[in-house]
């Protein structure tokens, strides 16, 4: 599976922002709708993405990751949360652009 990337941002007057949790919930819903609409072909990648998002949303690390990303956003940095599933275990990494 390729990595799952979430790019949180602050709200501005012109653009509504989203925190990591909100983005993960949105991606989860989109992924679920795609899985329900797909036949058997091409589901494996979507299933892995779905699994990674579930791990994140249930993770006790979610609050820490959200707080850390919001701290960087407050400093004016662009933030990316990368989720990798390695051997069935999630690994989270915050990258700054």
N, C-alpha and C positions, 0 to 999 in steps of 0.2 A: 504494500500500500504506500502510496505517496503520503507525504505529511499533510496534516490539516493545519491551515494557517488562519488565524483570527486576527483582524486588525482593528482594535478598539480606537475610538476617538471621542473627544469631548464635543458637546453640543455647542453650536454657534447660532447666531441669529438665522443664518441661511441654511445650515446643515445640522440635522439632528444627529447626535452622537450615540454610540452604543458602548457599553462596558463588555468585558469578556463574557460574563454570564449571559447577558442579553444576546450577544452574537452567537454563543454556543446554543442557546435555546432556539434561535431563529434557524441556524444551520441544521439542528436536530429535526425541527419540523419540516424543513425543506427536504431533507434526506429521507425522512419517513414517507412523505408524500411520493417521492420518486420511487422508493422501494415498493410501495403499494401499487404503483402504476406500471412497474416494469414486469416483464416476463422473466424467464430464467436467465436469459443472456445478459451479461454485463452487470450482474448484481454483486459480485464478489467485492469489487472496489467500494461500492456504496455501503455494503454491509460492514466493511472495515472502518469506513468513515463514521458510520452510525455508532459502532462499538466504541470508537475513540471519543466521540462526543458524549456518550453515556458515561464513560469513565470520568471525563472531566466534570460533568454536571453532578456526579455523585461523590466526587473527590473532596476530602477535607482540605486539600490544597487550594481549592477554587477561590476561597476568600483571600488567601495570601497572594495568589497570582493576580487577582483583581486589584487588590490594594497596591501591589507593586507596580502594576501597569498604570494605574491612575496617578501614582506619584510621578512616574516618568512623563505622562501626558501633561501634568501640571507644570513640569519643567520645560514644556514645549517640544518634547521629543516624539518622534513617530515610533510606535510600539507594534510588535508582532508577537503573538503567542503561537508557538509551533508545537503540535502534538504529534508524537511518533508512537506507534505501537510496535514494540520490539518483543518478540516471543510472548505475545499476549499481555504484556505489561505496558502501561502508558508512561511516556517520558515527556515532560513539559519543559519548554525552553522559551525564555523571553529574549527577543532580539530587538535592538534599537537601530533605527535607520537615521 
